[in-house]
Amino acid sequence: MRRVQSNNPILEVKGLWAGYGKLVVVRDLSLSLERGTTTLILGLNGAGKTTTLKTIAGILPAIKGSVTFEGKDVTHTPSFQRARMGLVMITDNPVFPDMTVSDNIKLAARTGDSRVVQEAVKYFPELSKFLSFRAASLSGGQRKMLAMAMAMVSKPKVLLLDEPSTGLSPLMVSKVVGYVKLLKSLGITILLAEQNPSFISVADYVMVMEMGRAKIFGRAEEVGKLEDVRKTFFQVT
Ligand SMILES: Nc1ncnc2c1ncn2[C@@H]1O[C@H](COP(=O)(O)OP(=O)(O)OP(=O)(O)O)[C@@H](O)[C@H]1O
């Protein structure tokens, strides 16, 4: 399948090699994100999805290759600076458990102004019931909702989302797909790593990753129909 090239990508990854010390996990990965699109990295356990996202976010150093964000080479820029520039990663659990839901939202928006909480509730109305609760008291699904609301109010330009469906029931997974759609509708460019094929429905592009390499890249509707992909991820025989 042909690589889809973008003329003016918001994020461009070229020939990226990444890993842990001497252990090389990601090999020669290239990817470019068009502004406002959602790209899904689909891969099984251990394919290298999290390592890829962490390296793009600057949480892990690149072994080789480059990451360019809005035309600026950020390969050696620390993660907190990339986040300030608008390249933000939501890791497994970004929520501060001892703070209230409301304070978590304000912290993500870097403000003390309660209007940001009202903005979050406008998009995620279910949060209104929990605003004064400690984040630790939320269920797994409610925490994902809070994490998405925190991502939204931090106004990222590119959001890196690592396996938002982990540990959720099928019903909650479809809710999380809805949250991703909502973030996308706000114009946020999204790079999402998952092994759950439900997320193909919200993606414009899909990159299938296997053993640290990009195996397939193409438009979501085309990749979703490939026999290999259906067998591996939908368990269709
Ligand atoms: N901190 C670490 N130190 C050493 N090796 C690691 C570390 N984290 C991950 N790895 C290894 O890197 C490989 C890729 O892991 P990674 O977490 O990137 O995959 P993944 O596609 O996100 O998998 P999963 O869906 O299970 O989270 C695996 O073989 C894993 O054992």
The ligand as a Gaussian input file, in Angstrom:
#p B3LYP/6-31G(d) Opt

LIG

0 1
 N       11.166000       0.265000      29.891000
 C       11.520000      -0.726000      29.062000
 N       12.738000      -1.302000      29.140000
 C       13.117000      -2.288000      28.297000
 N       12.321000      -2.796000      27.327000
 C       11.095000      -2.273000      27.200000
 C       10.629000      -1.209000      28.051000
 N        9.353000      -0.891000      27.677000
 C        9.053000      -1.713000      26.648000
 N       10.088000      -2.533000      26.358000
 C       10.122000      -3.558000      25.294000
 O        9.929000      -2.917000      24.038000
 C        9.095000      -3.695000      23.206000
 C        7.963000      -2.834000      22.676000
 O        7.193000      -2.378000      23.794000
 P        6.060000      -1.271000      23.633000
 O        5.531000      -1.007000      24.997000
 O        6.557000      -0.132000      22.846000
 O        4.991000      -2.059000      22.755000
 P        3.442000      -1.786000      22.560000
 O        3.172000      -2.006000      21.122000
 O        3.066000      -0.467000      23.119000
 O        2.832000      -2.961000      23.404000
 P        1.520000      -3.007000      24.376000
 O        0.341000      -2.958000      23.461000
 O        1.676000      -4.332000      25.052000
 O        1.615000      -1.841000      25.310000
 C        8.648000      -4.902000      24.021000
 O        9.420000      -6.014000      23.630000
 C        8.959000      -4.512000      25.436000
 O        9.326000      -5.626000      26.202000

